[in-house]
Amino acid sequence: MSEILLKAVAATDAQGLRDIVLRANFTPGASVYDGDDDHGTLHIGALSGNLFVGVATVSHSPLPGGSPQQAWRLRGVAILPAWQRKGLGSRLVEACLRHANDHGATLIWCSARWEAFSFYESFGFRVLGPLRKREGYGDMEFAFMTLSPT
């Protein structure tokens, strides 16, 4: 595997890769998230030469039903299939966690597919609440996961 460079990328670049990897069965543009263009939001991309192979996003966002603390949401972790299981997701998540911590996060949360729980648990995230289905995702089940930064 060639050397991978992590760097901040534009929201539109993040959205394009998220559409391909995470929302292939949706209409184009389905990966535009609230907060994508907010000040402080980080879209961190993984590049192999000129090839954009992965992305993750973290933004200031309150946990639904939670207190208005300094909460940040990790979302849109997307790696091209040929580049998965090579440690890129971990590197992207670590960069997002650092960014949130550097900006005073008191809580970091995500909505994860149950199949990905162990990945997020490896960073200290814990499941919060029940599994539930989301519209447009068929039988996939998701749950909120939270992490209290140190």
C-alpha positions, 0 to 999 in steps of 0.5 A: 500500500502506498503512503496515505496522506491525511488532510482536511478536505472540502465538504463537497469532496467529503459528500461525494465520497460519502455518496459513493460508499455510504449512500450508493442506493440513494439519490446523489447528494444524499450525503449532505449533512447538517453542519457540513459547512459550519465553522469548526467542522472537520472533513478529514480525507485520506489520499493515496497520491491523487486518489481520494480513498477515505473520509470522516467528518466531525462537527459540533452537534448536540446529542438528540435528547441530550444536554446542550453540552459541548457535544461533537458528532462523528459521522460519514466515516467512508472508505472505498472498499478496496482500501478497507481493513487497512487501518484508514478508518482508525486513522481518520477517526483518531484525527476527528477525535483529536479535533473535537478534543482540541475544540473542548468536546465534553462528549463525542457521539455517533450513530452506528450500524450494529455491525460497526459497534466493535470498531467504535468500541475500540476507541471507547465509545459505548452504546446508548439506547436501543437498536432502531431502523432508519428510513431508507436503510432496509433491515440495517439497525443503528444505535447512538454511541457516546464517548467521554473524552479524556 
